[in-house]
Amino acid sequence: MAINGVGHNYDYFGTTTNYIRGKATVREAISKTVEQSANLSISDAGRNMLREMASKFEPDSDYTNVRELTIQNTNEVAWEHYTAMRDISSLTLKDGNYNVEDVMKSIMDTYETRYNEIVKEHENGDREVSYELTGKRSLTLDEDLAGLDEAFKMRLANLEGYITCQQTNKAFENADSSWYFRRNSPQNEVKTQDKAQMFDTKYQKTAVSIMEQAKEKFLVAFKSINYKQGTATSILSDIMKKC
């Protein structure tokens, strides 16, 4: 598998994640309609009637505590490990001077680094943590490593996004010949196959599959008596050579 050979002018580390998207209630929608309509005149009786109508659609029991929803849908353990892995990678992957193969090796290396750190922190028992949403708690080794696994998946999502952006950059290197600008031209009809060549999802899936294989092989190697730091990237390189 030729993993490199694409451009590298996309910074995929500036990732912002939104956990909750707000939804306006019926009562809020009616209220805003009344407030924003400059020429609308409504009596007190009319306002009371609107409130009664709104309450039928939105009972008080439907109230959602946003903070509780945030806690329920946020894995702070995974986020801690994700940001740690991302920060370590940013020390070597910078200035755009890297390719897909470099990104894959960096993710694998930071996973191994974080894995070793977690195991060491649990040598004397559970790890004490304090998070903004869930507060203070104790983490078992299994819980910590489960969070790391989720963080690894998030980094693989970053990898997929990085590859997509590289493919996009390559497709738009020459705007006049890009399928995007030619897609509505009857003289230069673009075939579906042409688009597939520019945005190769198989390439993404293969890269992710290689990473998952490397991770599983690393976990086996970690438990062996011959394990040493740097094994993860060596395993990754071996798998890539066979592809």
Disulfide bonds with the S-S distance in Angstrom:
none
